[in-house]
Structures are given as C-alpha cells and as structure tokens.
Amino acid sequence: MKTRSLTEGAMLTTLMVGLTYLSLYSVFISMLIPVPLILLVIRHGLRTGVLVSVVSALVSSLVFSSPLMAINLLITGLLGIALGIGLREGFGFVRLFLIGVGTSLVTFALRVVMYSILFGENLLAMGLDAMETSINQAVFLYESLGLAPDVIAQMEELTVVMAEAVRLLLPLGILMTAAIQCFANLFFVRLLVKRIPSMDVTVPWVPPFVQWRWPWYAVWGFILVRLLSIVPVFIAVPDELWGALILNLDLFFVYLFLLQGLAIVWFFLDKYNVSKVLRVVMILFLLLPGGPVTLVLALGGMLDTWFDFRKLNRKNEATEG
C-alpha cells in the first residue's frame, strides 16, 4: 500500500508540474492544477497530499528556476487538499462547494499578501494599473487610425466607464472566479472518478436545473442589502467604499435569484415539452441586456423561495413519504 501511494504520488507530482507549465499559457488550466491533488487525498489521505504538494512545489522550483512558482503552487495546493478531504469525508455538494469557494478566496488573499511581501506592490493595484495602461494604449491606437474626434471621445468615455465598473465590481468578480474554479475542479474530478474503477468514492453534484431553489432565508440577504443602502442617510460612512459594497452585494443577490428565475422558466418549458433548442433560444432571448426582463426573472426567483411556484416542497415530501 505504501509503495502504491509513493508511485501514485510521483506520477501526480509530475502531472502537477506539467499543469503548472501549461498554466503559463492558459488561465483555465491554472484553475485545474488542484485536480491531481484532490484525487491523491481521496485515495491516500491528508499526509500524502501535503507531502506531494510540497514535493511538487520543490520540483517546479528546480525545473523553472522560480521560487515564486513554488510558493504559488503550494498556495494552489490548499484547494486540492480541502476538496480532497471534503470528498474523503463524504460531504454533500453544497457543503463541499462552500468549502471550495472559501478556500479559493483564501488562496487569492495569500497570493496578494505574497506579492505584497516580495515586491512591495499590491497585486490588485497592479492589475488595475495595467488595465488603465491598456485603455490609454487603446485610445492612442484610435487616434493613430485617424478616427473622427467625436468617435474617439465616445470610445474613450466607454473604456473609462468599463474600467471604473471593473474596479467597483472587483470583489464580485473575485467571488465568481472562486466559484468557477471550485465548480471546474469538482466537474473534472467527478469525470475522472467515474473512469477509475479503484476510486471508491462518489462525487456529489448539483441537482437538475429545474430543481434549483435557494433557501427561503436567502431573501433576507437581499432585504438586508436594501436596508444597508439607506445607512448613509443616518450615519456618516465613506461614500465610495459603501457604494461599492452595496453594488457588489446587490448584484450578487440579483444574479442569485436570476438563476432561480431561469430555473422556473426552464421547469415550465420542460413541463409543456418545449424542445430543448427552443428552450435555449428563449432563455438567451430573456437574458438580452437593456430590458426589465432580468429584474422580473430575479423577482420571480425571489418570490419562489417563499411561494414555491413549482411545488418542489410538495414533491420532496411525497418522495420522502
């Protein structure tokens, strides 16, 4: 058993180093670096997972002559270890997903701290500065192409607005990235586990889309955001910081309930046997920007948490009975 764990550890170390190299050319591949570590922790436990994580970091440091890459790989390994332990313990999807997202956010924070210590620079500020530089270069390119001054002014205004939106919505963007990374790792681990007969574990997965429904108390999160938005009327708070906080929380709950609203639409389209192609077309049409449909769907999703339009509670009770 010990020989098998060492052999598999060596193979997965090589795979992690290979993924680290490929991650230099693809952001998506960089998200999947924890996958080998998740599989190893499931099979052989925490100690072997930590050992392989450290060895992979040392090997990558030697291969790429970069201690920074080794530290980054160690930080990335935390997600693999956390998800591996969760799967080994038999956690359900929701608990596993929350652990994964939380760990991914922690790894991001550790990277920011690492860059701050090593280079004396704020990683987030560096990214925003790079974006501003790109905007200035784009404006210069427009001018060099000989476009009309009014067109250049409109493009410059648009790029500035986009840059400000990115800056304000950075927290929500980081959260979404963490969620995507966790989801992608669980998806590929589930795919691999099904194809490895010796993997005696079940990777939990999301329920069918038509059954997506948030807990009733999620509505109170949205109500709390509405109450927080009027705090500046009574208490002096930093306007820009508070406004960014409310904006991120507001959009988070809007898109959360929008998903549930789309699930309701999909449920009734499925109930009346609408073809899948037509369903997709209708959903894409509903998601077109510039109209009130998005807010209507989000409102429908929010009300569904209380009124259960699809009668999912009744069906669950019937199943349990």
N, C-alpha and C positions, 0 to 999 in steps of 0.2 A: 504493500500500500504506500509505503514511504517512497519507494522507487518510482511508482506511478505518479505521485504528486510532484516529485522532482522533475520527472520527464515532462509532464504537462506544464509545470511552471516554466521550464526552459523554453518550451515551444511558444507559450503565451507571452513570455518576455520578448522573444523575437518578434512576435506579431505586434505587440505594443510599440516596440521601437520602429517597426515598419510603418505603422499607422501614424506615429509621430512625424516621420519623414514626409509621408503623404499629406499630412495636415498643413505642411508649409504651402501647399498648392490648393487646398480646399478647406473652407471653413466647416463644411458639413462633416468631412472626415474627422476633423479635430473634435467634433462633438461625440464621435463614436469610439474614441480611444478607451473609455472605461469598459467597453463590452467584454474583452478578454478577461479582465479582472473580475467582472461580475460572474462569469462562468466559473472561474477558478475558486472564488469564495464560496459559491454554491456547492461545489464538489468537495473542497478540502478545508474550508473554514477561514476564519479571520487571520490566524497566524501566517498561513501560507500566502494569503492575499497581500498582507502587509509586506512580507519578505519579497514577493515578486514585484511589488510596486517599487520598493527601494532598489532592487537589483536592476529593474528596467530603467530607473532614473540614472543609476550609475553607468549603465551601458550606453544610454543615449548621450550622456555627458562625454564619454570617451569617443563615441562614434562621430558626434557632431562638434566635438571640442567646444561645448557650450554648457557651463554650469547652470545658466539661466534656463535652458531647456530641461535640465534635470529637475530643477525646482518646480518648474511648471508641470512636469509630468507627475511629480509627487502630489501636487495640489489636485491635478485632474483625477488621480487615483482615488481620492477620497470619495468621489461619486460612485465609482465602481465598487468600493468596499461597502459603502452604505446600502446601495441597492442589492448587492450580493447577500449581505446579512439579512436584509428585509425578506428577500426571496427564500433564503435558507430557513427563516423563522416562519414562513408561510403567511406573511401579511397579505391583506386584501389590496385591491388596486388603489383605492382612494388613499389609504394609509401609506402605501408604497410610493405613490405619486407625490404626496406631500413631503415625504422624506427626501425623495429625489430632487424636487424643486428647491427645498430648503438647503440641501447640501450643495446644489449647483450655485445658489446665491452665495453661500459661504465661500465656495472656491473662487467666485468672482471677486468677492471682497478681499480674499487673501492675495489674489493677483494684484489688485490695486495697491494694497499695502506693500507687497514685494517690490513693485516698480517704484513706489514712493521711497522705500528704504535704499534701494540700489542706485537709483538715478536721481533721486530728489525731485521727481516730477509726478504730478497727478495724472494717472492713466486716462481718466475721464476728460480732464482738461486738454490733454494731448490729442485725444480723439476729436474733440470739438474744435481745437485749433486747426487740426488737419482738414476738417470739413470746411472751415472758414477759408483756408488757403485754396481749397478746391473751388469754392464759389468764386473767389477773386480771379482764379485762372480761367474759369468758365466765362466770366464777364469779359475778361481780356480777349478770349477767343472770339466772343460775339463781336467785339469791336473790330478785331482784325479781319473778320469776314465781311466788313463793310455794311452791316445791317443798319437799318434806319434807327436814329437815336431814340424814337419813341418805343420801338420794338426792344431795343437793348434795355431801356428803362423798365419796361414791363418784365423782361426776363430777370433783371437784377432784383426787382421787387419780389418776384416769385421765389427766387433762390434764397433771398434773405428770410422770407416768411417760412420757407421749408426748413431752413437752418434753425430758426427760433422754435419751430414746432418740435424738431428733433431734440433740442436742448431741454424743452419743457417736459417732453414725454419720455425722457431717458429712463426714469425708474420703471415705467410700464414696459418699455422695450426690453430692459434687462430681465424683468419678470417673465415676459413672453419667451425670451431666448432660453431661460432656465427651464420653462415648461416644455418647449420644443426639444431641448436636449434630453430631458428625462423621458419624454414620450418616445423619442427615436431610439434610445438605448433599450427601453423595455420592449419595443417592437422587434428589434433585431435579436435580442436575447431570446424572446419568445419564438422567433423564427428558427434560431439555431437549436434551441432545446428540443423542438419537435423533430429535428433531424439527427439528434444524437441519442441513440437508444439507451445509453448508460446514464443519461441525465434524469434522475428520478425526482423531478420537481415540476410543478405546474405554475406557469407564469400567468398571474391574473390579468384580465384585460377589461377594457371598457365595455359596458352593456351596449346593445344595439342603439343606434342614434335615435330611433323613435321613442326609446325609453329614457332618454336623458332628462333629468329633472333635479334641480338643486334643492337642498333642504329649505323648508319654509322660512327658517330664520335668516336665510341669505338676504331676504327683503329688508331686514332691519339694518343690514350693512349699507344698502342704498339710502335708506331713510336717514341713517346717521350721517352720511356724506352730505345730504341736503341740509341737515341741521348745522353741520360744521361750516357750510358755506356762508352762513349768516353770522358766524362768530365775530368777524371783523367789525360788525355793526356795534357790538357791545364791548369788545376787547381790542386793544391795540396789538396787532400782530404784523410781522413782516409781510407786506402785501404780495411781493413776487414769490416768496417761498411758500406762503399759504395758498396762493392761487395755483401754483404748480402742483401742490399736494392734492388740492380739491380736484383739479383737472385730471390727474392720474387716477385717483380713486373713482371719479365719476365715470370715466371711460372704461375702467375695469369692470364696474358693475353693469354698465350699458351693454358691453360686449358679452359679458357673462350671461345676461338674460336674453341677449340676441340669439345666442346659441340655443337656448331653450325654446325661444320663439320659432326658430327654424326647425327644431325637432318636432314641434307641434304641427307645423305646416307639412313636414315630411310624413308624419303619422297619418294625417287625414288624406294625403295624396296616396299613401300606401293602402289605406283602408278602402279607398274607392278605385284601387287597381290602376292608377295612372302609371304609364310606362316610365321606367327609370330615366330614359333620355329626356322625356318631357319634364320629369321632376327636377332634374339637374338644371335644365333651361329656365324653369320657373324660379328656382332658388337663386340662380345667378341674376335673373331679372330683378328679384326682390332686393338683392344686395347692391344694385346700381346706386352710386352716390348721387346726392343732390335732391333727394326726396325725403318725405316724412316716414317712408315705409320702415326704415331701420328702427326708428323710435317706436313705431306701432308694434313691430315684432318684439322689441325689447319689453315694452309694456305688457304685451300678451304673455311673454315668458315669465315676467314678474308675477302677474296675476295667477298664472298656472300653478305657482308654488303653493297658493292658498286654495284655489278653486278646483284644481286637478281636472282640467278640461278633457284629458284623455282617459280619466278614470283608472289611472295606474294603481292607486292605492287599493281600489276595489279588486283589481285583478291580482295584486300581490296577496291580498287577504284570502282570495279564493284558492290561489296556488298553495299557500301555507296550510289552509284548511283541508 
